[in-house]
Structures are given as C-alpha cells and as structure tokens.
Amino acid sequence: MTRVECAARALCRFNKIPEDTKFEGRPMWESYIDEATAVLAALDTAKDVTDG
C-alpha cells in the first residue's frame, strides 16, 4: 500500500465511509486521492523546513 492510498483510506475512515465501497465502479478511498496527496505534500514540506 502506498502512502497516498494509506492516507486516502484514513480519510475515508475519518469521514465514516467504508473504504472499499464502490462509487462509480471504483473503491471509495480513491475519491480521496487528491486530498491525501495534498496532506502528504504539506507534511513533506513541513519536514524539510524543520530539518533545514
């Protein structure tokens, strides 16, 4: 499982939505990929700033 998938699944759970429920033929967690990517990018940026 990638970091993005893990984060997207966590967002589903946070919103009380079953991760693998199908929505338009795809697992619901895939609907959260954009949000998960944004959160992970922010965390990576924050890490770079504190490490610098």
N, CA, C, O and CB atoms as a CASP TS submission, in Angstrom:
PFRMAT TS
TARGET T0000
AUTHOR 0000-0000-0000
METHOD Language model
MODEL 1
PARENT N/A
ATOM      1  N   MET     1       0.855  -1.169   0.000  1.00  0.00           N
ATOM      2  CA  MET     1       0.000   0.000   0.000  1.00  0.00           C
ATOM      3  C   MET     1       0.907   1.241   0.000  1.00  0.00           C
ATOM      4  O   MET     1       1.842   1.339   0.795  1.00  0.00           O
ATOM      5  CB  MET     1      -0.976  -0.007   1.236  1.00  0.00           C
ATOM      6  N   THR     2       0.620   2.163  -0.887  1.00  0.00           N
ATOM      7  CA  THR     2       1.404   3.394  -0.968  1.00  0.00           C
ATOM      8  C   THR     2       0.994   4.352   0.157  1.00  0.00           C
ATOM      9  O   THR     2      -0.025   4.158   0.819  1.00  0.00           O
ATOM     10  CB  THR     2       1.219   4.070  -2.353  1.00  0.00           C
ATOM     11  N   ARG     3       1.815   5.388   0.353  1.00  0.00           N
ATOM     12  CA  ARG     3       1.483   6.416   1.345  1.00  0.00           C
ATOM     13  C   ARG     3       0.182   7.115   0.973  1.00  0.00           C
ATOM     14  O   ARG     3      -0.636   7.422   1.841  1.00  0.00           O
ATOM     15  CB  ARG     3       2.625   7.446   1.463  1.00  0.00           C
ATOM     16  N   VAL     4      -0.005   7.363  -0.307  1.00  0.00           N
ATOM     17  CA  VAL     4      -1.229   8.050  -0.749  1.00  0.00           C
ATOM     18  C   VAL     4      -2.451   7.180  -0.479  1.00  0.00           C
ATOM     19  O   VAL     4      -3.461   7.671   0.024  1.00  0.00           O
ATOM     20  CB  VAL     4      -1.147   8.403  -2.255  1.00  0.00           C
ATOM     21  N   GLU     5      -2.367   5.907  -0.806  1.00  0.00           N
ATOM     22  CA  GLU     5      -3.504   5.019  -0.541  1.00  0.00           C
ATOM     23  C   GLU     5      -3.796   4.939   0.946  1.00  0.00           C
ATOM     24  O   GLU     5      -4.953   4.993   1.363  1.00  0.00           O
ATOM     25  CB  GLU     5      -3.235   3.617  -1.096  1.00  0.00           C
ATOM     26  N   CYS     6      -2.753   4.813   1.738  1.00  0.00           N
ATOM     27  CA  CYS     6      -2.923   4.733   3.188  1.00  0.00           C
ATOM     28  C   CYS     6      -3.611   5.990   3.721  1.00  0.00           C
ATOM     29  O   CYS     6      -4.527   5.897   4.538  1.00  0.00           O
ATOM     30  CB  CYS     6      -1.560   4.537   3.880  1.00  0.00           C
ATOM     31  N   ALA     7      -3.176   7.153   3.266  1.00  0.00           N
ATOM     32  CA  ALA     7      -3.771   8.411   3.700  1.00  0.00           C
ATOM     33  C   ALA     7      -5.211   8.540   3.202  1.00  0.00           C
ATOM     34  O   ALA     7      -6.083   8.990   3.945  1.00  0.00           O
ATOM     35  CB  ALA     7      -2.933   9.593   3.206  1.00  0.00           C
ATOM     36  N   ALA     8      -5.464   8.154   1.969  1.00  0.00           N
ATOM     37  CA  ALA     8      -6.816   8.233   1.415  1.00  0.00           C
ATOM     38  C   ALA     8      -7.769   7.311   2.170  1.00  0.00           C
ATOM     39  O   ALA     8      -8.914   7.678   2.436  1.00  0.00           O
ATOM     40  CB  ALA     8      -6.807   7.874  -0.079  1.00  0.00           C
ATOM     41  N   ARG     9      -7.304   6.136   2.510  1.00  0.00           N
ATOM     42  CA  ARG     9      -8.134   5.215   3.297  1.00  0.00           C
ATOM     43  C   ARG     9      -8.412   5.791   4.684  1.00  0.00           C
ATOM     44  O   ARG     9      -9.519   5.658   5.207  1.00  0.00           O
ATOM     45  CB  ARG     9      -7.446   3.838   3.421  1.00  0.00           C
ATOM     46  N   ALA    10      -7.409   6.426   5.271  1.00  0.00           N
ATOM     47  CA  ALA    10      -7.594   7.050   6.588  1.00  0.00           C
ATOM     48  C   ALA    10      -8.635   8.166   6.515  1.00  0.00           C
ATOM     49  O   ALA    10      -9.439   8.322   7.434  1.00  0.00           O
ATOM     50  CB  ALA    10      -6.253   7.608   7.116  1.00  0.00           C
ATOM     51  N   LEU    11      -8.627   8.941   5.434  1.00  0.00           N
ATOM     52  CA  LEU    11      -9.634   9.990   5.268  1.00  0.00           C
ATOM     53  C   LEU    11     -11.037   9.395   5.152  1.00  0.00           C
ATOM     54  O   LEU    11     -11.996   9.962   5.675  1.00  0.00           O
ATOM     55  CB  LEU    11      -9.320  10.840   4.029  1.00  0.00           C
ATOM     56  N   CYS    12     -11.156   8.268   4.478  1.00  0.00           N
ATOM     57  CA  CYS    12     -12.455   7.582   4.408  1.00  0.00           C
ATOM     58  C   CYS    12     -12.921   7.197   5.809  1.00  0.00           C
ATOM     59  O   CYS    12     -14.057   7.467   6.200  1.00  0.00           O
ATOM     60  CB  CYS    12     -12.365   6.322   3.507  1.00  0.00           C
ATOM     61  N   ARG    13     -12.025   6.563   6.548  1.00  0.00           N
ATOM     62  CA  ARG    13     -12.392   6.137   7.910  1.00  0.00           C
ATOM     63  C   ARG    13     -12.770   7.344   8.767  1.00  0.00           C
ATOM     64  O   ARG    13     -13.739   7.288   9.524  1.00  0.00           O
ATOM     65  CB  ARG    13     -11.225   5.358   8.572  1.00  0.00           C
ATOM     66  N   PHE    14     -12.011   8.435   8.651  1.00  0.00           N
ATOM     67  CA  PHE    14     -12.298   9.646   9.406  1.00  0.00           C
ATOM     68  C   PHE    14     -13.703  10.160   9.106  1.00  0.00           C
ATOM     69  O   PHE    14     -14.398  10.646   9.998  1.00  0.00           O
ATOM     70  CB  PHE    14     -11.263  10.724   9.091  1.00  0.00           C
ATOM     71  N   ASN    15     -14.111  10.050   7.855  1.00  0.00           N
ATOM     72  CA  ASN    15     -15.434  10.508   7.420  1.00  0.00           C
ATOM     73  C   ASN    15     -16.508   9.432   7.546  1.00  0.00           C
ATOM     74  O   ASN    15     -17.635   9.601   7.081  1.00  0.00           O
ATOM     75  CB  ASN    15     -15.365  10.981   5.990  1.00  0.00           C
ATOM     76  N   LYS    16     -16.135   8.319   8.186  1.00  0.00           N
ATOM     77  CA  LYS    16     -17.068   7.200   8.424  1.00  0.00           C
ATOM     78  C   LYS    16     -17.657   6.638   7.128  1.00  0.00           C
ATOM     79  O   LYS    16     -18.840   6.307   7.054  1.00  0.00           O
ATOM     80  CB  LYS    16     -18.201   7.654   9.338  1.00  0.00           C
ATOM     81  N   ILE    17     -16.806   6.542   6.123  1.00  0.00           N
ATOM     82  CA  ILE    17     -17.193   5.984   4.831  1.00  0.00           C
ATOM     83  C   ILE    17     -16.405   4.696   4.632  1.00  0.00           C
ATOM     84  O   ILE    17     -15.179   4.709   4.738  1.00  0.00           O
ATOM     85  CB  ILE    17     -16.934   7.002   3.657  1.00  0.00           C
ATOM     86  N   PRO    18     -17.079   3.586   4.346  1.00  0.00           N
ATOM     87  CA  PRO    18     -16.361   2.332   4.101  1.00  0.00           C
ATOM     88  C   PRO    18     -15.384   2.489   2.932  1.00  0.00           C
ATOM     89  O   PRO    18     -15.773   2.905   1.840  1.00  0.00           O
ATOM     90  CB  PRO    18     -17.359   1.185   3.814  1.00  0.00           C
ATOM     91  N   GLU    19     -14.129   2.157   3.170  1.00  0.00           N
ATOM     92  CA  GLU    19     -13.055   2.379   2.201  1.00  0.00           C
ATOM     93  C   GLU    19     -13.277   1.690   0.863  1.00  0.00           C
ATOM     94  O   GLU    19     -12.986   2.259  -0.189  1.00  0.00           O
ATOM     95  CB  GLU    19     -11.764   1.915   2.777  1.00  0.00           C
ATOM     96  N   ASP    20     -13.789   0.476   0.901  1.00  0.00           N
ATOM     97  CA  ASP    20     -13.886  -0.320  -0.323  1.00  0.00           C
ATOM     98  C   ASP    20     -15.271  -0.318  -0.958  1.00  0.00           C
ATOM     99  O   ASP    20     -15.515  -1.045  -1.921  1.00  0.00           O
ATOM    100  CB  ASP    20     -13.489  -1.724  -0.032  1.00  0.00           C
ATOM    101  N   THR    21     -16.180   0.499  -0.420  1.00  0.00           N
ATOM    102  CA  THR    21     -17.489   0.653  -1.053  1.00  0.00           C
ATOM    103  C   THR    21     -17.279   1.206  -2.460  1.00  0.00           C
ATOM    104  O   THR    21     -16.490   2.129  -2.660  1.00  0.00           O
ATOM    105  CB  THR    21     -18.425   1.593  -0.211  1.00  0.00           C
ATOM    106  N   LYS    22     -17.977   0.646  -3.414  1.00  0.00           N
ATOM    107  CA  LYS    22     -17.816   1.081  -4.807  1.00  0.00           C
ATOM    108  C   LYS    22     -18.587   2.371  -5.055  1.00  0.00           C
ATOM    109  O   LYS    22     -19.743   2.508  -4.655  1.00  0.00           O
ATOM    110  CB  LYS    22     -18.292  -0.020  -5.781  1.00  0.00           C
ATOM    111  N   PHE    23     -17.926   3.314  -5.723  1.00  0.00           N
ATOM    112  CA  PHE    23     -18.532   4.561  -6.145  1.00  0.00           C
ATOM    113  C   PHE    23     -18.102   4.788  -7.581  1.00  0.00           C
ATOM    114  O   PHE    23     -16.917   4.956  -7.868  1.00  0.00           O
ATOM    115  CB  PHE    23     -18.121   5.759  -5.217  1.00  0.00           C
ATOM    116  N   GLU    24     -19.062   4.791  -8.466  1.00  0.00           N
ATOM    117  CA  GLU    24     -18.791   4.902  -9.903  1.00  0.00           C
ATOM    118  C   GLU    24     -17.788   3.838 -10.354  1.00  0.00           C
ATOM    119  O   GLU    24     -16.903   4.100 -11.168  1.00  0.00           O
ATOM    120  CB  GLU    24     -18.259   6.308 -10.243  1.00  0.00           C
ATOM    121  N   GLY    25     -17.950   2.638  -9.805  1.00  0.00           N
ATOM    122  CA  GLY    25     -17.140   1.492 -10.219  1.00  0.00           C
ATOM    123  C   GLY    25     -15.761   1.397  -9.591  1.00  0.00           C
ATOM    124  O   GLY    25     -15.000   0.487  -9.918  1.00  0.00           O
ATOM    125  N   ARG    26     -15.420   2.322  -8.692  1.00  0.00           N
ATOM    126  CA  ARG    26     -14.094   2.319  -8.063  1.00  0.00           C
ATOM    127  C   ARG    26     -14.245   2.354  -6.548  1.00  0.00           C
ATOM    128  O   ARG    26     -15.266   2.820  -6.042  1.00  0.00           O
ATOM    129  CB  ARG    26     -13.243   3.525  -8.551  1.00  0.00           C
ATOM    130  N   PRO    27     -13.247   1.869  -5.819  1.00  0.00           N
ATOM    131  CA  PRO    27     -13.331   1.928  -4.354  1.00  0.00           C
ATOM    132  C   PRO    27     -13.421   3.381  -3.876  1.00  0.00           C
ATOM    133  O   PRO    27     -12.787   4.273  -4.439  1.00  0.00           O
ATOM    134  CB  PRO    27     -12.107   1.230  -3.711  1.00  0.00           C
ATOM    135  N   MET    28     -14.204   3.596  -2.849  1.00  0.00           N
ATOM    136  CA  MET    28     -14.452   4.951  -2.359  1.00  0.00           C
ATOM    137  C   MET    28     -13.172   5.672  -1.939  1.00  0.00           C
ATOM    138  O   MET    28     -13.082   6.890  -2.087  1.00  0.00           O
ATOM    139  CB  MET    28     -15.411   4.906  -1.194  1.00  0.00           C
ATOM    140  N   TRP    29     -12.188   4.950  -1.420  1.00  0.00           N
ATOM    141  CA  TRP    29     -10.963   5.611  -0.963  1.00  0.00           C
ATOM    142  C   TRP    29     -10.273   6.371  -2.099  1.00  0.00           C
ATOM    143  O   TRP    29      -9.570   7.352  -1.859  1.00  0.00           O
ATOM    144  CB  TRP    29     -10.000   4.580  -0.365  1.00  0.00           C
ATOM    145  N   GLU    30     -10.479   5.911  -3.338  1.00  0.00           N
ATOM    146  CA  GLU    30      -9.842   6.581  -4.472  1.00  0.00           C
ATOM    147  C   GLU    30     -10.386   7.999  -4.682  1.00  0.00           C
ATOM    148  O   GLU    30      -9.749   8.818  -5.345  1.00  0.00           O
ATOM    149  CB  GLU    30     -10.040   5.758  -5.741  1.00  0.00           C
ATOM    150  N   SER    31     -11.554   8.282  -4.123  1.00  0.00           N
ATOM    151  CA  SER    31     -12.115   9.629  -4.212  1.00  0.00           C
ATOM    152  C   SER    31     -11.332  10.633  -3.368  1.00  0.00           C
ATOM    153  O   SER    31     -11.482  11.844  -3.531  1.00  0.00           O
ATOM    154  CB  SER    31     -13.572   9.615  -3.776  1.00  0.00           C
ATOM    155  N   TYR    32     -10.503  10.125  -2.475  1.00  0.00           N
ATOM    156  CA  TYR    32      -9.741  10.978  -1.567  1.00  0.00           C
ATOM    157  C   TYR    32      -8.273  11.121  -1.965  1.00  0.00           C
ATOM    158  O   TYR    32      -7.474  11.651  -1.191  1.00  0.00           O
ATOM    159  CB  TYR    32      -9.828  10.433  -0.169  1.00  0.00           C
ATOM    160  N   ILE    33      -7.915  10.666  -3.135  1.00  0.00           N
ATOM    161  CA  ILE    33      -6.504  10.713  -3.545  1.00  0.00           C
ATOM    162  C   ILE    33      -5.981  12.149  -3.598  1.00  0.00           C
ATOM    163  O   ILE    33      -4.874  12.409  -3.128  1.00  0.00           O
ATOM    164  CB  ILE    33      -6.328  10.044  -4.916  1.00  0.00           C
ATOM    165  N   ASP    34      -6.740  13.073  -4.151  1.00  0.00           N
ATOM    166  CA  ASP    34      -6.270  14.465  -4.244  1.00  0.00           C
ATOM    167  C   ASP    34      -6.021  15.055  -2.857  1.00  0.00           C
ATOM    168  O   ASP    34      -4.995  15.695  -2.628  1.00  0.00           O
ATOM    169  CB  ASP    34      -7.295  15.329  -5.006  1.00  0.00           C
ATOM    170  N   GLU    35      -6.959  14.841  -1.936  1.00  0.00           N
ATOM    171  CA  GLU    35      -6.802  15.365  -0.582  1.00  0.00           C
ATOM    172  C   GLU    35      -5.610  14.719   0.118  1.00  0.00           C
ATOM    173  O   GLU    35      -4.826  15.398   0.781  1.00  0.00           O
ATOM    174  CB  GLU    35      -8.081  15.135   0.232  1.00  0.00           C
ATOM    175  N   ALA    36      -5.481  13.408  -0.035  1.00  0.00           N
ATOM    176  CA  ALA    36      -4.371  12.692   0.593  1.00  0.00           C
ATOM    177  C   ALA    36      -3.033  13.177   0.052  1.00  0.00           C
ATOM    178  O   ALA    36      -2.079  13.348   0.811  1.00  0.00           O
ATOM    179  CB  ALA    36      -4.513  11.185   0.370  1.00  0.00           C
ATOM    180  N   THR    37      -2.962  13.396  -1.247  1.00  0.00           N
ATOM    181  CA  THR    37      -1.731  13.885  -1.866  1.00  0.00           C
ATOM    182  C   THR    37      -1.378  15.269  -1.318  1.00  0.00           C
ATOM    183  O   THR    37      -0.210  15.550  -1.050  1.00  0.00           O
ATOM    184  CB  THR    37      -1.879  13.935  -3.406  1.00  0.00           C
ATOM    185  N   ALA    38      -2.371  16.120  -1.154  1.00  0.00           N
ATOM    186  CA  ALA    38      -2.135  17.466  -0.632  1.00  0.00           C
ATOM    187  C   ALA    38      -1.616  17.418   0.804  1.00  0.00           C
ATOM    188  O   ALA    38      -0.689  18.148   1.156  1.00  0.00           O
ATOM    189  CB  ALA    38      -3.421  18.297  -0.698  1.00  0.00           C
ATOM    190  N   VAL    39      -2.206  16.571   1.621  1.00  0.00           N
ATOM    191  CA  VAL    39      -1.763  16.453   3.013  1.00  0.00           C
ATOM    192  C   VAL    39      -0.336  15.926   3.079  1.00  0.00           C
ATOM    193  O   VAL    39       0.486  16.451   3.830  1.00  0.00           O
ATOM    194  CB  VAL    39      -2.705  15.529   3.806  1.00  0.00           C
ATOM    195  N   LEU    40      -0.040  14.898   2.301  1.00  0.00           N
ATOM    196  CA  LEU    40       1.312  14.335   2.310  1.00  0.00           C
ATOM    197  C   LEU    40       2.341  15.344   1.807  1.00  0.00           C
ATOM    198  O   LEU    40       3.451  15.407   2.336  1.00  0.00           O
ATOM    199  CB  LEU    40       1.365  13.069   1.454  1.00  0.00           C
ATOM    200  N   ALA    41       1.992  16.122   0.809  1.00  0.00           N
ATOM    201  CA  ALA    41       2.906  17.154   0.301  1.00  0.00           C
ATOM    202  C   ALA    41       3.169  18.202   1.379  1.00  0.00           C
ATOM    203  O   ALA    41       4.301  18.656   1.541  1.00  0.00           O
ATOM    204  CB  ALA    41       2.326  17.824  -0.971  1.00  0.00           C
ATOM    205  N   ALA    42       2.133  18.585   2.110  1.00  0.00           N
ATOM    206  CA  ALA    42       2.299  19.560   3.187  1.00  0.00           C
ATOM    207  C   ALA    42       3.198  19.011   4.281  1.00  0.00           C
ATOM    208  O   ALA    42       4.041  19.730   4.817  1.00  0.00           O
ATOM    209  CB  ALA    42       0.941  19.952   3.770  1.00  0.00           C
ATOM    210  N   LEU    43       3.023  17.745   4.612  1.00  0.00           N
ATOM    211  CA  LEU    43       3.872  17.127   5.636  1.00  0.00           C
ATOM    212  C   LEU    43       5.320  17.049   5.171  1.00  0.00           C
ATOM    213  O   LEU    43       6.242  17.290   5.951  1.00  0.00           O
ATOM    214  CB  LEU    43       3.357  15.725   5.985  1.00  0.00           C
ATOM    215  N   ASP    44       5.517  16.713   3.911  1.00  0.00           N
ATOM    216  CA  ASP    44       6.883  16.651   3.378  1.00  0.00           C
ATOM    217  C   ASP    44       7.536  18.028   3.410  1.00  0.00           C
ATOM    218  O   ASP    44       8.721  18.142   3.721  1.00  0.00           O
ATOM    219  CB  ASP    44       6.879  16.099   1.937  1.00  0.00           C
ATOM    220  N   THR    45       6.779  19.069   3.093  1.00  0.00           N
ATOM    221  CA  THR    45       7.297  20.436   3.137  1.00  0.00           C
ATOM    222  C   THR    45       7.632  20.831   4.566  1.00  0.00           C
ATOM    223  O   THR    45       8.683  21.421   4.815  1.00  0.00           O
ATOM    224  CB  THR    45       6.283  21.423   2.538  1.00  0.00           C
ATOM    225  N   ALA    46       6.758  20.514   5.499  1.00  0.00           N
ATOM    226  CA  ALA    46       6.996  20.846   6.905  1.00  0.00           C
ATOM    227  C   ALA    46       8.235  20.148   7.418  1.00  0.00           C
ATOM    228  O   ALA    46       8.999  20.732   8.186  1.00  0.00           O
ATOM    229  CB  ALA    46       5.791  20.468   7.763  1.00  0.00           C
ATOM    230  N   LYS    47       8.448  18.924   7.014  1.00  0.00           N
ATOM    231  CA  LYS    47       9.624  18.177   7.430  1.00  0.00           C
ATOM    232  C   LYS    47      10.887  18.847   6.890  1.00  0.00           C
ATOM    233  O   LYS    47      11.880  18.961   7.607  1.00  0.00           O
ATOM    234  CB  LYS    47       9.537  16.715   6.948  1.00  0.00           C
ATOM    235  N   ASP    48      10.855  19.291   5.628  1.00  0.00           N
ATOM    236  CA  ASP    48      12.010  19.951   5.034  1.00  0.00           C
ATOM    237  C   ASP    48      12.358  21.236   5.789  1.00  0.00           C
ATOM    238  O   ASP    48      13.535  21.536   5.992  1.00  0.00           O
ATOM    239  CB  ASP    48      11.742  20.260   3.558  1.00  0.00           C
ATOM    240  N   VAL    49      11.355  21.982   6.200  1.00  0.00           N
ATOM    241  CA  VAL    49      11.581  23.241   6.897  1.00  0.00           C
ATOM    242  C   VAL    49      12.213  22.984   8.264  1.00  0.00           C
ATOM    243  O   VAL    49      13.138  23.695   8.658  1.00  0.00           O
ATOM    244  CB  VAL    49      10.261  24.020   7.051  1.00  0.00           C
ATOM    245  N   THR    50      11.727  21.982   8.987  1.00  0.00           N
ATOM    246  CA  THR    50      12.248  21.720  10.322  1.00  0.00           C
ATOM    247  C   THR    50      13.619  21.052  10.277  1.00  0.00           C
ATOM    248  O   THR    50      14.404  21.187  11.215  1.00  0.00           O
ATOM    249  CB  THR    50      11.277  20.852  11.098  1.00  0.00           C
ATOM    250  N   ASP    51      13.911  20.338   9.200  1.00  0.00           N
ATOM    251  CA  ASP    51      15.214  19.688   9.074  1.00  0.00           C
ATOM    252  C   ASP    51      16.317  20.671   8.660  1.00  0.00           C
ATOM    253  O   ASP    51      17.501  20.441   8.906  1.00  0.00           O
ATOM    254  CB  ASP    51      15.129  18.555   8.062  1.00  0.00           C
ATOM    255  N   GLY    52      15.890  21.784   8.018  1.00  0.00           N
ATOM    256  CA  GLY    52      16.810  22.712   7.396  1.00  0.00           C
ATOM    257  C   GLY    52      17.655  23.458   8.340  1.00  0.00           C
ATOM    258  O   GLY    52      18.475  24.276   7.921  1.00  0.00           O
TER
END
